Amino acid sequence: MFRPSEITLNCPHCGFSYQAPVFSIVDVGETPELKQLLLTGRLNASQCPNCRNINYLATPLLYHDPEHEFLAVFMPAQLNMTEVQRQKAIGDLTKALMDALPPEKRRGYMLSPQQFLSMDSLGEKILGLDGVTPEMIEASKRKAQLVEELARIQDDSMAFNMVVAENKELLDQEFFMMLSNAIGTAESVGDSTQTERLSQLQEKLLPLTEVGQRMLKQRRAIEKLGERPTRDAIMRAILDGDLDEVEAITFVAYSALDYEFFQALTEHIEAASDEERELLEEKRQRMLKIIEQIRASEEQRLQAASAIIQELLSAEDMDKTLDQLLPYIDQTVLLLLAVNISQAEESGATAAAARLRQLSNAINKRMHDAMPPQLVLILQLAEADYPDEVRAILKQHQDIVNDDFIAAIEAYIAEMESGDMTDKDRQQLARHFHNILTLIRLGG
């Protein structure tokens, strides 16, 4: 695994200095998830902790795809390197890749990487290796532009309806995935205004398109199922739903679909008429295929998470290694780490438990340091006594107590109230933040 290096970056928007991870080598045979980051423009992009703007780093990058025997080097034109400097950088990156590979995996194509001066041209080449044609790439670009255009004109009904009618063929599954990704990106950077506008656009488009109507149908099937459905309720939903609804139900009820469930489903199939039996068998096959995909994905994530934890535990300098591996640490790593701590404590392995806890604390600290200031403040307020301690904290952070922060608290309250409101902790937390909102609106 090629790790990112840490560089000190001065934000061009506000001048704030911070550490950012930078990848110089991407080997998608080892870390396939980096391919999607590169294609979506998120590789070597970092968010300034101060102003929240996204900064993109122009740096040489070696990209290796062993499956397609493809080696490429991206040399940003804006670096203004001489030919000697360019060839040295390419040679150093290529040597680093070759040195990291066992001799039997070294190939002749690695001696002459293809050169690209723009990330767009590299991305198009990578997509082409996967069978994506230039026409398909152009259509994807048009869909991305269409997301922006529709978001901009959605309040003008006449213009909006005209653009939708003219671009019906582009409003497909890929378009809605792009729109969902755009919403997720806006949420991740704390842009509540953009998040709301894009979410409104999504809701407007869902009933107007075939794909959207399918998504709405699946959403309604999930909502009808409820948050804590019984086994009987899941079975009834599977028996009554069509294939689209069954797919959605399988994803959300995956943990309940065990051997006993499928045994009961088989009994329903055997008791059905010939016409019903054929549809039920197709539902079962589709469910089993989805479950197989989910399990394979989970297994891959667990293996990757285990490798990260082991590398961190065996590192001579845990903090330095954590800096390098932080981009790979996700919820799966955190959950597996918690399980490992629990197992070590239960088995009496006190030294191992202490080492695991040390790692857990170090990760939590790094993630807390990387949190948006608004989220850090919300977490502080959640544990503060009302009203005196809350008032003091708000005064201390009055620079970020603005309309966006109020919207973030409102979203947090909505999340609390959308759950099980018989839970006293949820009730208490929701009331606590309602009180905080009142205090903010009254001027502290």
Long-range contacts (C-beta under 8 A, 24 or more apart in sequence): 1-30, 1-31, 1-307, 2-26, 2-27, 2-30, 2-31, 2-96, 2-97, 2-100, 3-324, 3-325, 4-324, 4-327, 5-324, 6-323, 6-324, 7-57, 9-46, 9-55, 9-57, 11-48, 11-50, 11-51, 11-53, 11-55, 12-55, 13-48, 13-51, 13-53, 13-55, 14-48, 14-50, 14-51, 14-53, 16-48, 16-49, 16-50, 16-51, 18-46, 18-48, 18-49, 18-50, 19-323, 20-46, 20-55, 20-57, 21-46, 21-323, 21-324, 21-326, 21-327, 22-57, 22-59, 23-61, 24-59, 24-60, 24-61, 24-62, 24-93, 24-96, 25-61, 25-62, 25-64, 25-93, 25-96, 25-97, 26-61, 26-62, 26-63, 26-64, 27-64, 27-66, 27-97, 28-63, 28-64, 28-65, 28-66, 28-67, 29-64, 29-65, 29-66, 29-67, 31-328, 35-65, 35-126, 38-63, 38-119, 38-122, 38-123, 38-126, 39-123, 39-126, 39-127, 40-181, 41-119, 47-189, 49-370, 49-372, 49-373, 52-189, 52-190, 52-191, 52-372, 54-189, 60-89, 60-90, 60-93, 62-90, 62-93, 62-94, 62-96, 62-97, 62-113, 63-122, 63-126, 64-97, 64-110, 65-126, 65-129, 66-105, 68-129, 69-107, 69-109, 70-109, 70-114, 70-125, 70-126, 70-129, 71-97, 71-109, 71-110, 71-113, 71-114, 72-113, 72-114, 72-115, 72-116, 72-122, 72-125, 72-126, 73-113, 73-114, 73-115, 73-116, 74-116, 74-117, 74-118, 74-119, 74-122, 75-115, 75-116, 75-117, 76-117, 77-117, 77-118, 90-115, 139-170, 140-174, 140-178, 142-170, 143-170, 143-172, 143-174, 143-175, 143-178, 144-178, 146-170, 146-171, 146-175, 147-175, 147-178, 147-179, 147-182, 147-198, 147-201, 150-201, 150-205, 151-197, 151-198, 151-201, 154-197, 154-200, 154-201, 154-204, 160-204, 164-205, 164-208, 168-209, 171-205, 171-208, 171-209, 171-211, 171-212, 172-209, 172-211, 173-211, 175-211, 176-202, 176-205, 176-211, 176-212, 176-215, 179-205, 189-372, 190-372, 190-374, 190-375, 190-404, 190-408, 192-404, 192-407, 192-408, 192-411, 193-404, 214-244, 217-242, 217-244, 217-245, 218-244, 218-245, 218-247, 218-248, 219-248, 221-245, 221-248, 221-249, 222-248, 222-249, 222-252, 225-249, 225-252, 225-253, 227-419, 227-420, 228-420, 229-253, 229-256, 231-256, 231-261, 231-264, 234-261, 235-261, 235-264, 235-265, 235-268, 238-265, 238-283, 238-287, 239-268, 239-280, 243-282, 243-283, 243-286, 246-283, 246-286, 246-287, 247-286, 247-290, 250-286, 250-287, 250-290, 250-291, 251-290, 251-294, 254-290, 254-291, 254-294, 257-287, 257-291, 262-288, 301-330, 301-332, 302-332, 302-336, 304-328, 304-332, 305-330, 305-332, 305-333, 305-336, 306-336, 308-333, 309-333, 309-336, 309-337, 309-340, 309-359, 312-359, 313-355, 313-356, 313-359, 318-358, 318-359, 318-362, 319-362, 322-359, 322-362, 322-363, 322-366, 323-366, 326-366, 326-370, 329-363, 329-367, 333-363, 334-360, 334-363, 337-363, 373-397, 373-400, 374-400, 374-404, 374-405, 374-408, 375-408, 377-401, 377-405, 378-408, 378-409, 378-412, 381-433, 381-436, 382-429, 382-432, 382-433, 386-432, 386-435, 386-436, 386-439, 387-435, 387-439, 390-435, 390-436, 390-439, 391-439, 391-444, 394-436, 394-439, 394-440, 394-444, 395-444, 398-444, 401-440, 406-437, 406-440, 406-441, 409-433, 409-436, 409-437, 409-440, 410-437, 413-437
